[in-house]
Amino acid sequence: MTEAATAIGASWQSVRGVCASKNWTHRFRSTKRSSSPLISSAGFGLCGLEGLGAGA
């Protein structure tokens, strides 16, 4: 939700509220961030906007 909020210029609380009211919370998931440069540079293990190449 934080990534989605950043992408649209909204607070994560606003995104959470809209998702809760629309029953969309199941569409988001928590991901573990990898600090390994090998994983990041190869493009593996990324979800959400990072996995789509946003911000690259």
ChimeraX commands (.cxc) that place a marker at each C-alpha (Angstrom):
marker #1 position 0.00,0.00,0.00 radius 0.5
marker #1 position 2.92,2.31,0.67 radius 0.5
marker #1 position 4.21,1.86,-2.88 radius 0.5
marker #1 position 0.76,2.45,-4.35 radius 0.5
marker #1 position 0.33,5.57,-2.23 radius 0.5
marker #1 position 3.71,6.92,-3.34 radius 0.5
marker #1 position 2.88,6.23,-6.98 radius 0.5
marker #1 position -0.34,8.24,-6.84 radius 0.5
marker #1 position 0.87,10.92,-4.43 radius 0.5
marker #1 position -1.43,9.95,-1.56 radius 0.5
marker #1 position -0.84,8.90,2.02 radius 0.5
marker #1 position -0.73,5.21,2.83 radius 0.5
marker #1 position -3.53,5.80,5.30 radius 0.5
marker #1 position -5.76,7.08,2.50 radius 0.5
marker #1 position -4.95,4.09,0.32 radius 0.5
marker #1 position -5.60,1.73,3.24 radius 0.5
marker #1 position -8.96,3.41,3.90 radius 0.5
marker #1 position -10.10,3.15,0.28 radius 0.5
marker #1 position -8.94,-0.47,0.06 radius 0.5
marker #1 position -10.78,-1.33,3.27 radius 0.5
marker #1 position -14.00,0.35,2.10 radius 0.5
marker #1 position -13.85,-1.45,-1.27 radius 0.5
marker #1 position -12.79,-4.77,0.34 radius 0.5
marker #1 position -9.54,-4.74,-1.70 radius 0.5
marker #1 position -7.12,-5.37,1.16 radius 0.5
marker #1 position -6.63,-8.97,-0.01 radius 0.5
marker #1 position -5.13,-7.60,-3.25 radius 0.5
marker #1 position -2.06,-6.34,-1.43 radius 0.5
marker #1 position 0.59,-8.41,0.26 radius 0.5
marker #1 position 3.61,-7.79,2.40 radius 0.5
marker #1 position 6.97,-8.39,0.81 radius 0.5
marker #1 position 10.38,-8.84,2.30 radius 0.5
marker #1 position 12.97,-6.42,0.99 radius 0.5
marker #1 position 16.25,-7.92,-0.09 radius 0.5
marker #1 position 19.43,-6.03,0.61 radius 0.5
marker #1 position 21.38,-8.24,-1.78 radius 0.5
marker #1 position 22.67,-6.26,-4.78 radius 0.5
marker #1 position 22.70,-9.47,-6.82 radius 0.5
marker #1 position 18.97,-10.01,-6.36 radius 0.5
marker #1 position 18.14,-6.36,-6.97 radius 0.5
marker #1 position 20.29,-6.03,-10.07 radius 0.5
marker #1 position 19.02,-9.28,-11.55 radius 0.5
marker #1 position 15.43,-8.19,-11.03 radius 0.5
marker #1 position 14.41,-11.27,-9.09 radius 0.5
marker #1 position 12.47,-11.29,-5.86 radius 0.5
marker #1 position 10.83,-7.92,-6.44 radius 0.5
marker #1 position 7.11,-7.37,-6.17 radius 0.5
marker #1 position 4.82,-4.46,-6.79 radius 0.5
marker #1 position 6.11,-1.34,-8.51 radius 0.5
marker #1 position 9.75,-2.40,-8.20 radius 0.5
marker #1 position 9.02,-5.60,-10.07 radius 0.5
marker #1 position 7.49,-3.55,-12.87 radius 0.5
marker #1 position 10.60,-1.40,-13.13 radius 0.5
marker #1 position 8.99,1.73,-11.69 radius 0.5
marker #1 position 11.50,4.23,-10.44 radius 0.5
marker #1 position 14.33,2.69,-12.44 radius 0.5
marker link #1:1,2 radius 0.2
marker link #1:2,3 radius 0.2
marker link #1:3,4 radius 0.2
marker link #1:4,5 radius 0.2
marker link #1:5,6 radius 0.2
marker link #1:6,7 radius 0.2
marker link #1:7,8 radius 0.2
marker link #1:8,9 radius 0.2
marker link #1:9,10 radius 0.2
marker link #1:10,11 radius 0.2
marker link #1:11,12 radius 0.2
marker link #1:12,13 radius 0.2
marker link #1:13,14 radius 0.2
marker link #1:14,15 radius 0.2
marker link #1:15,16 radius 0.2
marker link #1:16,17 radius 0.2
marker link #1:17,18 radius 0.2
marker link #1:18,19 radius 0.2
marker link #1:19,20 radius 0.2
marker link #1:20,21 radius 0.2
marker link #1:21,22 radius 0.2
marker link #1:22,23 radius 0.2
marker link #1:23,24 radius 0.2
marker link #1:24,25 radius 0.2
marker link #1:25,26 radius 0.2
marker link #1:26,27 radius 0.2
marker link #1:27,28 radius 0.2
marker link #1:28,29 radius 0.2
marker link #1:29,30 radius 0.2
marker link #1:30,31 radius 0.2
marker link #1:31,32 radius 0.2
marker link #1:32,33 radius 0.2
marker link #1:33,34 radius 0.2
marker link #1:34,35 radius 0.2
marker link #1:35,36 radius 0.2
marker link #1:36,37 radius 0.2
marker link #1:37,38 radius 0.2
marker link #1:38,39 radius 0.2
marker link #1:39,40 radius 0.2
marker link #1:40,41 radius 0.2
marker link #1:41,42 radius 0.2
marker link #1:42,43 radius 0.2
marker link #1:43,44 radius 0.2
marker link #1:44,45 radius 0.2
marker link #1:45,46 radius 0.2
marker link #1:46,47 radius 0.2
marker link #1:47,48 radius 0.2
marker link #1:48,49 radius 0.2
marker link #1:49,50 radius 0.2
marker link #1:50,51 radius 0.2
marker link #1:51,52 radius 0.2
marker link #1:52,53 radius 0.2
marker link #1:53,54 radius 0.2
marker link #1:54,55 radius 0.2
marker link #1:55,56 radius 0.2
view
